[in-house]
Amino acid sequence: MIPRIKSVKPMNNFVLQVVFDDGKGVLYNVENDIDTIPSYQDLKTIPGLFNQVQLDPSRTCVFWNDMIDLASDTIYEYGEAENGSN
């Protein structure tokens, strides 16, 4: 089953704070993606773009524009668990 995102919040240093429907909370560092995926570099070069992260209607993806998105299962699997979450 694809994990659904309850909330997403941009933090400092290109980190997303994400909470899933099952209560799991993670911190996902987008900087690694920025360094390896060419289209993600706009998140560093366009001032304020990173803070404009949005949750898609299906709640299975976050996105910044038509070229930059991130699947919930990637965030769920590779995000660092926050203290006190499942």
MIBA-386816 format. One record per residue (C-alpha): residue in one letter; z, x negated, y negated. Coordinates in pm, whole numbers, plus 50000, padded with zeros to 5 digits. Each point is the difference from the previous one (the first is absolute). Layout:
// MIBA-386816
aZXY...
// end
This chain:
// MIBA-386816
m500005000050000i499134987449654p503134995449788r500105021549687i501304986049674k502705019449816s500064977949688v498534967949862k501274979849705p498514968149853m502534971949960n499854965149847n497834972550149f497465023450163v502505016350235l499895036850095q503155018850092v498945026450253v502005027350173f498535018550300d500665035350125d502084986250290g502384983849750k498804964350048g499914980849673v498024967849961l499004974649740y496354990450036n498744968949822v496435006449887e499584964249875n498804987950343d497265026449990i499124990749642d499524963750109t497805008550302i498045031549908p497614994849708s500125035949866y503824998649982q499844971849741d499605026649729l503695008050056k500814966249846t497234997349743i500105035249848p503275004049807g502075029750117l497735009950290f502584992250270n502495023949839q497445028450023v500355002850380q499505035550129l500585018350326d496985017950145p500335037450085s500254993350376r502924976049931t498474974750242c498704976049736v500874985849660f497284990549756w499324985849658n496315008149954d496865006750206m499934964050124i503684992850074d502035019450254l502604992750265a500645019950318s503475013150075d500024985650353t499454965049859i502905004449757y502195014650277e499294971650244y500004970249764g502465010549730e503474984449999a502685025750083e502365007549714n503734998250064g501405033450109s496695014850122n498985008050357
// end
